[in-house]
Amino acid sequence: MGLATAKLLSSRGATISLADINQDAMRAAVQSLSESSKHMWTVVDVRDPSSVGSWVTATKKKYGRVDGAVNMAGIICQTSPVAELSDDDWDRSFAVNTKGVFNCIRAQLNAMGPGGSIVSAASVFGQFGAPGNAAYCATKAAVISLTRTAAKENQHIRVNCVSPGEQGPK
């Protein structure tokens, strides 16, 4: 979803700043963009506030401003019933899916001026739950609530999330 969004925005003339923890995936993504696209890319660990902050600061420094942001980082750990869910899978899910989005939104709000827009990915599973996916569902519910709160606090920057359903194969 992230790469498809980047391609769409780029095709409409947006200057984009891509971030991913996986350098090889990032290189492949950048190669798939149009040669005429205006973009930069950075390896970022969304779990780390300083990594996110450095990326957003570098983007603003290079382009002069940040008008919009799309936050798509997310993972699904081992699926299992709640009674069998490991602390590690729970913690890892929250570190990426919730804290990662929080780190991005916070840095983006601090870099963005009035009229800006932030969109983050949640999931329908954050609203309805799904057997065997407690950690993922809980993290996406948290993203929805975080987004609502940030939207109410920031009258001059739009903060929204999208909640797609299941995605088919690539």
C-alpha positions in Angstrom: 0.0 0.0 0.0 2.8 2.4 0.8 4.5 2.0 -2.6 1.2 2.3 -4.5 0.5 5.5 -2.6 3.9 6.9 -3.3 3.5 6.1 -7.0 0.1 7.7 -7.1 1.3 10.9 -5.4 4.4 11.0 -7.5 2.4 10.6 -10.7 0.3 13.6 -9.7 3.4 15.8 -9.3 4.0 15.5 -5.5 7.5 15.6 -4.2 7.9 12.6 -1.9 10.2 11.5 0.9 10.1 7.7 1.3 11.2 5.9 4.4 11.6 2.2 5.3 13.6 0.1 7.7 14.6 -2.3 4.9 17.2 -0.7 2.7 16.9 -3.3 -0.1 13.1 -2.8 -0.2 13.6 0.9 -0.3 16.0 0.7 -3.2 13.6 -1.5 -5.2 10.8 0.9 -4.4 12.8 3.9 -5.6 13.8 2.1 -8.8 10.1 1.5 -9.5 9.3 5.2 -9.4 9.2 7.3 -12.6 12.6 8.9 -13.5 10.8 12.2 -13.6 9.6 12.0 -10.0 11.0 14.3 -7.4 11.9 12.2 -4.4 14.3 11.3 -1.6 14.6 8.2 0.5 15.9 7.4 3.9 16.3 4.2 6.0 14.1 4.9 9.1 13.2 2.8 12.1 9.8 4.2 13.0 10.1 2.7 16.5 13.0 5.2 17.2 11.8 8.9 17.6 15.3 10.2 16.7 15.3 8.2 13.5 11.9 9.6 12.5 12.8 13.1 13.6 16.0 13.1 11.5 14.1 11.9 8.5 11.4 14.6 8.8 14.0 17.3 9.5 16.0 16.2 6.5 12.9 16.3 4.3 12.0 19.8 5.4 15.6 21.0 5.0 15.8 19.6 1.4 12.4 20.8 0.2 11.8 23.8 2.4 8.5 22.5 3.9 6.4 19.5 4.6 2.8 19.9 3.3 1.5 16.3 3.7 2.5 13.0 5.1 1.3 9.4 4.7 2.2 6.9 7.4 2.0 3.3 6.2 4.5 1.4 8.4 3.0 -1.7 9.9 3.6 -5.4 10.7 1.5 -8.5 11.5 3.2 -10.8 13.9 2.5 -14.5 14.5 -1.2 -15.0 14.6 -2.5 -16.8 17.7 -5.5 -16.7 20.1 -5.2 -14.1 22.9 -4.4 -16.8 25.5 -1.4 -17.9 23.4 -0.1 -14.5 22.3 3.5 -13.9 23.3 4.7 -10.8 25.1 7.3 -10.4 22.3 4.7 -10.3 19.5 2.4 -8.0 21.5 5.3 -5.6 22.2 6.8 -5.7 18.7 3.3 -5.0 17.1 2.8 -2.0 19.4 6.3 -0.7 18.8 5.9 -0.6 15.0 2.2 -0.1 14.4 1.3 2.3 17.2 4.5 3.9 18.6 5.8 4.1 15.0 2.8 6.0 13.8 2.9 8.2 17.0 6.5 9.0 16.3 5.7 10.0 12.7 2.7 12.1 13.5 4.5 13.9 16.3 7.5 14.8 14.1 5.2 15.7 11.2 3.0 18.0 13.2 6.1 19.8 14.5 7.4 20.2 10.9 4.2 21.1 9.2 2.5 24.4 8.8 -1.2 25.4 8.6 -3.0 23.7 5.8 -1.0 20.5 6.0 -2.4 17.0 6.0 -1.4 13.7 7.7 -3.0 10.4 6.8 -2.1 7.2 8.6 -3.1 3.6 7.9 -5.3 1.8 10.4 -7.4 -1.1 9.5 -11.0 -2.3 9.7 -9.7 -4.8 12.2 -9.0 -1.9 14.5 -12.8 -1.4 14.6 -14.1 -4.9 14.6 -11.3 -7.3 15.7 -10.4 -10.6 14.2 -9.8 -14.0 15.9 -6.1 -14.8 16.2 -5.0 -11.2 15.5 -5.4 -9.5 18.9 -2.1 -7.6 18.7 -2.6 -6.3 15.2 -6.2 -5.3 15.9 -5.4 -3.5 19.2 -2.6 -1.6 17.5 -4.8 -0.4 14.7 -7.6 0.6 17.2 -4.9 2.7 19.0 -4.0 4.4 15.7 -7.6 5.3 15.1 -7.9 6.8 18.6 -4.5 8.6 18.3 -5.6 10.0 14.9 -8.9 11.3 16.4 -7.1 13.0 19.2 -4.4 14.6 17.0 -7.2 15.8 14.7 -9.0 17.5 17.6 -5.9 19.1 18.9 -4.7 20.6 15.6 -7.2 22.9 14.0 -5.0 24.0 11.1 -3.5 20.6 10.1 -5.8 17.8 8.9 -5.1 14.5 10.6 -6.9 11.4 9.3 -6.6 7.7 9.0 -7.8 5.2 6.5 -9.0 1.8 7.5 -8.7 -0.6 4.6 -10.0 -4.2 4.7 -8.1 -7.3 3.8 -5.5 -6.9 1.0 -5.1 -9.5 -1.6 -1.8 -10.9 -2.9 0.7 -8.4 -4.4 
